[in-house]
């Protein structure tokens, strides 16, 4: 009989524990979604959790169908970036920012150019951004079931010790930087051409379609302003868990008004911050990753029912991004860039290919554009040399070149020399053999 009671009690406990865990997980997911929706309201794709290691040019492999992506994005408010396959260093920063912001140089490119860890001027030269304020409510006695990626919130809740709290988180000191889709797409195509064997592994099979997701812009924050306010003022000490020696920064009612000065107030704030610093050190030493719920706080007036905190990051962290998706087609050929935001919001039904030939032709056109851009960068000596020893000789094309340049200026005038080289590319057959020959001849030109 006793054994049956023990088994029954164990089963009840397991069911209750499972329900409690599921409930807590749902609460965490909901708050995480609420936070993400604030970022999404600014037409930015949220990053959760926050990270500093995300930048334009990062490429992720996406193997979920668009319908499933939209479903998860709607349920959670965000999509994890968990399958990074490469990081491209975009070549278009300088041209993109040449008339607005200092984007560094080849020795110190973005974002390294703006990184000054531990210094007040970190990221000060980067473009600014602004986000709305996030409001929330939470019960501190419930164990801080808060999935906000903000450390200052549980700290403030511990200090408040109220029955129920209202709070806001303001994303401050926000910056953004990115690059245009045209130049970044070109960089991706160059990378894809060199990694075609890898991409072929993810070519379409039946209805299964894989994609590359490329980050083109990121949004960062260096500081969060946290404000917490109790739903009611308490006139006595409130115990709800592990006691903490917290002295309020406001004076008690019996204090001498003459002694209630700005200096004493600042002194109290300084003492409180010192206490928090010591408390955080102890928690880290104890390897505890969260604060004890339900603090002991002495509330003496309505003004004691609120607190504001400032959370500053050593280096700015990414809270959101923009990007574009490219479907991986037959043979590993990439499709056109489609905004990631449109994909996740289900404004695009499917990213796929219609005919293989079209994609091969598009890839060849991209290679032609790359060759033409490289010709513009040729030195005069190299341009004259290539006109003397043409990598690909087509008699019909050479006749046209001779008619367009009867005086042979292509061997003396650098502008004409480059025009004639471009003409050979444009009028050529554009076969893989020809394009390979031109790329080989132009290799190493920067």
QUIWO-V953078 format. One record per run of one state. SS is the DSSP state (hx for helix, st for strand, lp for the rest). FROM is the first residue (numbers start at 1). LEN is the number of residues. If there is no record, write none. Layout:
# QUIWO-V953078
SS,FROM,LEN
SS,FROM,LEN
This chain:
# QUIWO-V953078
lp,1,1
hx,2,39
lp,41,4
st,45,7
lp,52,6
st,58,5
lp,63,3
hx,66,11
lp,77,7
st,84,4
lp,88,5
hx,93,5
lp,98,14
hx,112,3
lp,115,12
st,127,3
lp,130,4
st,134,5
lp,139,1
hx,140,3
lp,143,8
hx,151,10
lp,161,4
st,165,14
lp,179,2
hx,181,14
lp,195,1
hx,196,5
lp,201,4
st,205,1
lp,206,2
st,208,1
lp,209,2
st,211,20
lp,231,6
st,237,2
lp,239,18
hx,257,3
lp,260,2
hx,262,24
lp,286,11
st,297,2
lp,299,3
hx,302,4
st,306,23
lp,329,1
hx,330,3
lp,333,1
st,334,1
lp,335,3
st,338,2
hx,340,5
lp,345,11
hx,356,21
lp,377,3
hx,380,9
lp,389,6
hx,395,10
lp,405,4
hx,409,3
lp,412,2
hx,414,14
lp,428,4
hx,432,10
lp,442,5
